Amino acid sequence: MAVAQPNDARAIALLALATAVSDERRARRFLDLTGIGTDELRARAAEPALLAALLRFLEAHEPDLVAVAEALDMKPEALVAARRALEEEA
């Protein structure tokens, strides 16, 4: 899924979230590690803290970070920068 590279941290993180959870194994690992369920994920998807947590999760496993960045047609550094901006916002 190639997309234009957005500048907004929240937009980047939402795209990353959608891409990350499209992989069932990655989604299950994220939900298991965070302890949240799918309903809570849907309800909190726009919260900066949750989005930052998702990006930290991707950063913790470089193959996931790279895979999601490639799917979004952006550099992994853009996801890291988005996480930093969201942590400042949260």
Secondary structure, DSSP 8 states (H G I E B T S, - for coil): --------HHHHHHHHHHHHHTSHHHHHHHHHHHT--HHHHHHHTT-HHHHHHHHHHHHTSHHHHHHHHHHTTS-HHHHHHHHHHHHHH-
